Amino acid sequence: MNFGLDRLLSDPELSAPLKGRRVALLAHPASVTADLTHGVDALAGHPDITLTALFGPQHGMKGDLQDNMVESPDYRDPVHGVPVFSLYGEVRRPKDEWMETFDVILIDLQDLGCRIYTYVTTLLYVLEAAQKHGKSVWVLDRPNPAGRPVEGLTLLSGWESFVGAGPMPMRHGLTMGELGRWFIDHFRLDVDYRVITMEGWEPETGPGYGWPLGQRSWVNPSPNAPNLSMARAYAGTVMLEGATLSEGRGTTRPLELFGAPDIDARAVIEEMRAFAPDWLKGCMLRDMWFEPTFHKHVGKLCSGVQIHVDDPTYDHAAFRPWRVQALGFKAVRRLYPDYDLWRDFPYEYAFGKLPIDVINGGPGLREWVDAPGSTADELDALALPDEKAWQEARKPHLLY
């Protein structure tokens, strides 16, 4: 299959409208061609394209910065000599003067299919700035490695943040190109917008179900996104960023597991299976041990639960990562009622709100976990209408 970047580079009819125009690129380490040439180098060498600016999202153009709220500086590309502006540094929205450095911005960001992944919000902010300055936006589309399934609560009005760009559920099931179409429609933006679509993307086909396994190399789009298993689990395990449990940062399997020094993972798994066995369909859970080399519980032996989604029993349609992690929280709360589960710090520049609520776009998930008598059916009653509504809302914007 071909990604948007590869099609733009190989089809003269696609690149012809860029001739004579100043072009910017918003990219990160995963913005590569099929032969792993970075988009900056590939576009700089194209006869129709004049690169005048580069933009880096969270974690930087180089993808070197590990954690949330660790900002990247502006600099000048040492090979091509063009400025690199940070959209996760002094600002998260493009400065007015930056918008005057180009006529068309190409956005080539590998997403993970999750509302909280900040490249989604950066896309919206660039679209809004493009409307203000009369600039064109082209998305060079890439696969959603988590595929088409939808899951989670819809972000509530008033809970917008850098990890919550608009009223969508946690797992949105769209590509970046499709998300741009939805943003333009939902926020009534007037932007010259184009998607350079992929060829041959088959999100309903295994074994990849969204990611072309065996056809394209995986390049980390952010430091703790090392493989397809993480991408599949992320719409659930990302909630651990709002909890005191470790999400496995500082291990070789970040965001595929959870645990802590003071829980019994075997007991947690047993409780999960007893409380909502249907929510565990499609994956396998394994109790294990890990010792983070940095981040939460650094240097301490943790009893953990790993979520396995890479074996023959994996069922893409059945696997619901948001519910799996919600169930993990619920099991810990039931086994240890007084457990200090929720972190309290400014999460992604959202001050005065608990991170778990910012992550979920409202307090519903946390309140369900903490309510002593709540049932699995009660969380389903909250989430299922939101998921059904999003399935309908996104239909006009699907390109594949």
NULUMFI-700854 format. One record per residue (C-alpha): z, y, x. Coordinates in Angstrom, 3 decimals. Last residue first. Layout:
R        pz        py        px
R         Z         Y         X
...
END
This chain:
R        pz        py        px
R     2.864     4.594   -11.831
R     2.906     8.335   -12.488
R     5.888     8.555   -14.810
R     6.617    12.073   -16.085
R     6.066    11.565   -19.807
R     8.442     8.553   -19.785
R    11.425    10.308   -18.181
R    13.067    11.473   -21.395
R    12.761     8.079   -23.086
R    14.501     6.069   -20.375
R    16.954     8.950   -20.056
R    18.033     8.589   -23.692
R    18.579     4.848   -23.291
R    20.757     5.349   -20.207
R    22.849     8.033   -21.885
R    23.309     5.891   -24.984
R    24.361     2.915   -22.807
R    26.855     4.849   -20.680
R    29.674     5.846   -23.011
R    29.716     2.719   -25.184
R    29.294     0.641   -22.041
R    32.468     2.205   -20.693
R    34.299     1.246   -23.882
R    32.859    -2.278   -23.873
R    34.332    -2.878   -20.431
R    37.775    -2.164   -21.818
R    40.331     0.625   -21.507
R    44.011    -0.197   -21.987
R    45.534     1.336   -18.881
R    43.246     4.420   -18.793
R    42.723     5.191   -15.095
R    39.318     3.565   -14.730
R    38.020     5.076   -17.991
R    39.290     8.531   -17.037
R    37.585     8.238   -13.650
R    34.248     7.306   -15.218
R    34.346    10.051   -17.831
R    35.423    12.950   -15.611
R    32.028    14.663   -15.268
R    28.865    14.622   -13.169
R    29.735    11.251   -11.671
R    29.906    12.482    -8.070
R    31.663    15.690    -9.073
R    34.200    13.622   -11.015
R    34.902    11.315    -8.071
R    35.167    14.376    -5.813
R    38.000    15.866    -7.891
R    37.231    19.439    -8.877
R    38.560    22.772    -7.558
R    35.730    23.396    -5.117
R    32.270    21.852    -5.258
R    30.868    22.588    -1.778
R    29.713    19.001    -1.247
R    33.195    17.611    -2.004
R    36.117    19.997    -1.588
R    39.109    17.650    -1.208
R    41.119    15.327    -3.465
R    40.533    11.596    -2.949
R    41.137     9.194    -5.832
R    42.774     5.766    -5.556
R    46.420     6.349    -4.706
R    47.429     2.950    -6.109
R    50.108     3.196    -8.796
R    48.634     0.533   -11.078
R    47.903    -1.920    -8.231
R    46.222    -4.973    -9.758
R    44.829    -3.133   -12.781
R    43.795    -0.066   -10.753
R    42.177    -2.217    -8.059
R    40.263    -4.176   -10.704
R    39.138    -0.972   -12.404
R    37.822     0.468    -9.155
R    35.853    -2.690    -8.451
R    34.556    -2.675   -12.021
R    33.255     0.856   -11.574
R    31.595    -0.447    -8.410
R    29.822    -3.248   -10.251
R    29.026    -0.949   -13.173
R    27.195     1.523   -10.934
R    25.470    -1.334    -9.109
R    23.860    -2.891   -12.190
R    21.927    -6.001   -11.132
R    20.267    -7.708   -14.102
R    16.717    -6.402   -13.685
R    16.736    -6.931    -9.926
R    18.164   -10.436   -10.027
R    19.364   -11.507    -6.584
R    20.002   -15.268    -6.483
R    17.435   -15.789    -3.709
R    19.419   -13.593    -1.273
R    19.314    -9.884    -0.477
R    21.667    -8.304    -3.018
R    25.082    -9.115    -1.545
R    27.990    -6.809    -2.441
R    30.716    -7.073     0.196
R    34.365    -6.897    -0.839
R    36.946    -5.904     1.745
R    40.324    -6.461     3.346
R    40.585    -3.760     5.966
R    41.810    -3.994     9.560
R    42.625    -0.478    10.745
R    40.835     1.398    13.540
R    39.509     4.066    11.215
R    40.915     3.739     7.699
R    38.386     6.289     6.377
R    35.880     7.677     8.899
R    35.243     6.061    12.299
R    35.190     2.643    13.986
R    35.927     0.990    10.654
R    37.607    -2.432    10.878
R    36.167    -5.083     8.558
R    37.261    -8.206     6.740
R    35.497   -10.226     4.039
R    35.558   -11.261     0.391
R    32.098   -12.037    -0.910
R    30.398   -10.818    -4.070
R    26.978   -12.023    -5.252
R    24.427   -10.012    -7.181
R    22.277   -10.224   -10.321
R    25.035   -10.507   -12.873
R    28.370    -8.951   -11.982
R    28.618    -6.725   -15.067
R    28.568    -9.792   -17.314
R    31.826   -11.029   -15.768
R    33.786    -7.996   -17.023
R    37.567    -8.360   -16.656
R    37.927   -11.903   -15.288
R    35.214   -11.609   -12.685
R    36.521    -8.239   -11.486
R    40.073    -9.602   -11.375
R    38.992   -12.552    -9.213
R    37.088   -10.187    -6.931
R    40.150    -7.939    -6.544
R    42.394   -10.925    -5.841
R    40.098   -12.070    -3.080
R    39.916    -8.511    -1.715
R    43.698    -8.197    -1.384
R    44.413    -4.467    -1.014
R    46.454    -2.501     1.523
R    44.146    -2.269     4.532
R    41.238    -0.973     2.438
R    37.971    -2.195     0.965
R    34.444    -1.533    -0.133
R    31.050    -2.952     0.712
R    27.317    -2.239     0.790
R    27.720     1.482     1.395
R    27.872     1.074     5.173
R    27.008    -2.362     6.600
R    27.238    -1.929    10.413
R    30.718    -0.442    10.181
R    32.034     3.109    10.665
R    31.243     3.957     7.091
R    32.113     0.836     5.112
R    32.719     2.438     1.733
R    36.431     2.703     2.528
R    38.839     2.948    -0.398
R    40.450     6.369    -0.791
R    37.919     7.257    -3.472
R    35.383    10.048    -3.988
R    33.019     8.767    -1.307
R    33.528     5.392    -2.975
R    31.253     6.636    -5.761
R    28.343     6.125    -3.355
R    28.960     2.399    -3.790
R    27.479     2.346    -7.264
R    24.102     4.082    -7.007
R    24.066     2.886    -3.393
R    23.863    -0.862    -4.004
R    20.069    -1.154    -4.026
R    19.571     1.370    -1.222
R    22.234    -0.363     0.884
R    20.481    -3.697     0.466
R    17.168    -2.069     1.409
R    18.379    -1.112     4.873
R    20.200     1.329     7.166
R    21.101     4.200     4.829
R    24.193     5.489     6.651
R    22.369     7.847     9.012
R    20.000     9.303     6.400
R    16.388     8.439     5.565
R    16.816     5.382     7.813
R    13.378     3.983     8.639
R    12.347     0.743     6.917
R     9.048    -0.607     8.190
R     6.237    -1.059     5.684
R     4.313    -4.061     4.387
R     6.747    -6.975     4.640
R     8.922    -5.555     1.891
R     7.135    -2.828    -0.065
R    10.263    -1.184    -1.593
R    10.380    -0.817    -5.362
R    11.126    -4.322    -6.560
R    10.979    -5.686    -2.972
R    10.793    -9.438    -3.613
R     9.455    -8.934    -6.123
R     7.194    -6.903    -8.375
R     8.394    -4.384   -10.972
R     8.181    -1.428    -8.602
R     4.527    -2.089    -7.719
R     3.215     0.785    -5.563
R    -0.431     0.092    -4.744
R    -1.641     3.562    -3.865
R     0.881     6.367    -3.622
R     0.447     9.749    -5.232
R    -0.195    13.106    -3.616
R     1.759    15.076    -6.203
R     0.778    18.665    -6.946
R     2.677    21.694    -8.153
R     1.643    25.328    -8.577
R     4.961    26.381   -10.072
R     6.073    27.881   -13.368
R     9.450    26.269   -13.982
R    10.632    25.390   -17.467
R    13.898    23.825   -16.214
R    13.216    20.503   -17.926
R     9.456    20.470   -17.415
R     9.427    21.577   -13.789
R    12.380    19.325   -12.981
R    10.709    16.329   -14.659
R     7.485    16.798   -12.690
R     9.455    17.154    -9.473
R    11.306    13.948   -10.283
R     7.968    12.182   -10.636
R     6.914    13.189    -7.140
R    10.316    12.221    -5.779
R     9.951     8.771    -7.326
R    11.843     7.930   -10.494
R    14.394     5.261   -11.472
R    17.210     7.686   -12.267
R    20.314     5.855   -11.059
R    23.268     8.224   -11.520
R    22.117     9.461   -14.912
R    20.170    12.704   -15.403
R    21.296    16.078   -16.676
R    20.539    18.283   -13.658
R    20.877    18.892    -9.937
R    24.061    16.898    -9.416
R    24.913    16.241    -5.785
R    24.503    19.903    -4.792
R    26.376    20.725    -7.967
R    25.979    20.841   -11.748
R    29.125    19.889   -13.645
R    28.930    22.692   -16.218
R    26.685    20.692   -18.535
R    27.452    16.999   -18.163
R    25.636    14.693   -15.756
R    24.358    11.643   -17.614
R    26.492     8.541   -17.170
R    25.154     5.592   -15.248
R    22.155     3.319   -14.962
R    18.359     3.279   -15.017
R    16.145     0.543   -13.566
R    12.770     1.584   -12.035
R    13.000     0.624    -8.386
R    15.916     1.002    -5.985
R    13.458     1.578    -3.136
R    11.937     4.595    -4.930
R     8.649     4.572    -3.106
R     7.137     7.645    -1.421
R     5.137    10.588    -2.705
R     3.776    13.430    -0.635
R     5.082    16.186    -2.877
R     2.964    19.345    -2.843
R     4.524    22.706    -3.658
R     2.508    25.921    -3.870
R     4.143    29.317    -3.352
R     4.442    32.220    -5.781
R     7.664    33.573    -4.291
R    10.057    33.065    -7.206
R     8.345    29.895    -8.392
R     8.421    28.477    -4.874
R    12.143    29.254    -4.634
R    12.794    27.272    -7.811
R    10.691    24.364    -6.566
R    12.506    24.431    -3.224
R    15.893    24.318    -4.987
R    14.755    21.416    -7.162
R    13.574    19.364    -4.170
R    16.837    20.127    -2.353
R    18.690    18.717    -5.360
R    16.885    15.378    -5.082
R    17.271    15.360    -1.292
R    21.004    15.444    -1.995
R    21.381    11.802    -2.908
R    23.760    12.167    -5.880
R    21.090    11.496    -8.484
R    20.159     8.127    -6.960
R    16.709     6.664    -6.381
R    17.124     6.303    -2.616
R    14.739     9.101    -1.574
R    12.288     9.231     1.348
R    11.338    12.874     1.765
R     7.827    14.230     2.317
R     7.688    17.667     0.743
R     4.583    19.651     1.688
R     5.024    23.411     1.379
R     1.994    25.594     0.702
R     1.535    29.280     1.522
R     3.877    29.536     4.501
R     6.182    31.797     6.535
R     7.081    34.090     3.619
R     9.390    31.497     2.095
R    11.565    31.686     5.195
R    12.151    35.386     4.609
R    13.438    34.707     1.103
R    15.951    32.162     2.377
R    15.493    28.576     1.216
R    18.449    27.196    -0.789
R    21.129    25.155     0.953
R    22.335    27.961     3.203
R    24.149    28.403     6.539
R    23.370    24.793     7.222
R    21.864    22.184     4.934
R    18.422    23.591     4.184
R    17.904    24.079     7.909
R    14.791    25.912     9.075
R    12.656    24.482    11.880
R    10.458    27.133    13.502
R     7.083    26.101    14.974
R     6.584    25.463    18.690
R     4.753    22.169    18.334
R     6.647    20.053    20.852
R    10.026    21.795    21.142
R    10.343    22.463    17.397
R    12.264    25.722    17.162
R    15.843    25.729    15.888
R    17.941    26.243    12.753
R    21.336    24.559    12.784
R    22.492    21.511    10.805
R    25.708    21.420     8.781
R    28.334    18.724     8.457
R    29.373    19.108     4.811
R    28.979    15.380     4.132
R    28.921    13.034     7.122
R    26.722    11.586     9.802
R    24.555    14.202    11.453
R    21.616    12.858    13.468
R    18.851    12.658    10.910
R    16.494    14.575    13.215
R    15.230    16.922    10.495
R    18.861    17.426     9.596
R    21.561    15.311     7.942
R    20.988    17.288     4.725
R    17.431    18.648     4.494
R    15.148    19.855     7.342
R    12.375    22.422     6.950
R     9.333    23.020     9.173
R     7.173    26.121     9.428
R     3.663    27.268    10.403
R     1.711    24.008    10.355
R    -2.039    24.615    10.190
R    -3.785    21.705     8.488
R    -7.509    20.977     8.169
R    -8.004    19.556    11.678
R    -4.985    17.233    11.492
R    -2.953    17.004    14.709
R    -0.020    19.013    13.413
R    -0.002    16.804    10.318
R     0.470    13.603    12.311
R     3.053    15.099    14.673
R     5.195    16.548    11.893
R     4.674    13.462     9.741
R     6.237    11.195    12.340
R     3.987     8.432    13.605
R     5.444     5.132    12.442
R     2.097     3.263    12.171
R     2.278     3.426     8.363
R     3.030     7.136     8.603
R     6.499     8.617     8.942
R     8.811    10.897     6.988
R    11.791     8.548     7.471
R    13.305    10.822    10.148
R    13.415    13.891     7.853
R    10.870    16.158     6.174
R    10.082    19.462     4.502
R     6.688    20.560     5.850
R     5.166    24.034     5.815
R     1.462    24.891     5.630
R    -0.323    28.209     6.122
R    -3.679    28.083     4.332
R    -7.145    28.051     5.870
R    -7.742    24.423     5.007
R    -5.049    23.096     2.688
R    -7.468    22.516    -0.220
R    -9.456    20.089     2.017
R    -6.533    17.679     2.569
R    -7.079    15.561    -0.525
R   -10.874    15.497    -0.288
R   -10.630    14.610     3.406
R    -8.744    11.381     2.607
R    -6.945     9.789     5.588
R    -4.129    12.252     6.285
R    -3.340    12.957     2.633
R    -3.403     9.236     1.828
R    -1.021     8.389     4.662
R     1.429    11.082     3.593
R     1.344     9.971    -0.043
R     2.248     6.379     0.770
R    -0.382     3.643     1.005
R     0.000     0.000     0.000
END
